[in-house]
Amino acid sequence: MTQTDLIAAVIDAVATADGVDPTELDSLYEYIDPEVLAKLDEVDHGKWSFTFQYSDHQITVTLRNRYSSTASHIPQMHQ
């Protein structure tokens, strides 16, 4: 599987928020199947949101907002 921009963005944002290198994070596979994010990254129409727990962060991904986290210091991405 090729890592999509959305998967990379979530991993990078959580690593930045935790002050660690992305390679130091738990595997995303321990929380969700990253293929779900890859599929969502391909959707460019409609209205949807997807929320999941990743480590101690609750991540919500939407079409317009792309992602946000319960950690206030994770920046929100926009398309």
C-alpha positions in Angstrom: 0.0 0.0 0.0 1.2 3.4 -0.9 0.9 5.9 2.0 -1.6 8.6 1.0 -1.3 12.3 1.8 -4.0 11.9 4.4 -2.4 9.0 6.2 1.0 10.8 6.2 -0.7 14.0 7.5 -2.4 12.2 10.4 0.8 10.4 11.4 2.9 13.6 11.1 0.5 15.7 13.0 0.3 13.2 15.9 4.0 12.9 16.0 4.4 16.6 16.1 1.8 16.9 18.8 3.6 14.3 20.8 7.0 15.7 20.1 8.4 12.5 18.6 9.6 11.2 15.3 6.8 9.5 13.3 8.7 6.2 13.4 8.4 6.3 17.2 4.5 6.2 17.1 2.5 3.1 17.5 1.6 1.5 14.2 -1.6 2.9 12.7 -2.6 -0.7 12.1 -3.0 -1.2 15.9 -5.9 1.3 15.8 -7.5 1.1 12.3 -6.8 -0.3 8.9 -5.0 2.5 7.1 -6.7 1.4 3.9 -9.8 3.2 5.3 -8.0 6.5 5.2 -6.6 5.7 1.8 -10.1 5.2 0.5 -11.5 8.3 2.2 -8.6 10.3 0.7 -10.0 9.4 -2.8 -13.5 10.7 -2.0 -13.9 14.3 -3.3 -17.7 14.7 -3.1 -20.6 14.3 -0.6 -20.6 14.9 3.1 -19.0 12.5 5.5 -16.9 12.2 8.6 -14.8 9.4 10.1 -13.6 9.5 13.8 -11.1 7.1 15.2 -8.8 6.7 18.2 -5.0 6.8 17.5 -2.8 6.5 20.5 -4.2 9.1 22.9 -5.7 11.2 20.1 -9.2 11.2 18.8 -8.9 12.0 15.1 -11.9 13.2 13.0 -11.5 13.2 9.2 -14.0 15.0 7.0 -14.2 15.9 3.4 -13.9 19.7 3.9 -11.7 19.9 7.0 -9.6 16.8 6.2 -8.7 16.1 9.8 -8.8 17.5 13.3 -7.8 16.1 16.7 -8.8 16.4 20.3 -5.3 17.6 20.9 -5.6 21.4 20.5 -2.0 21.8 19.2 -2.6 19.6 16.1 -3.2 22.0 13.2 -6.2 21.4 11.0 -5.6 20.6 7.4 -7.7 22.1 4.6 -8.0 20.9 1.0 
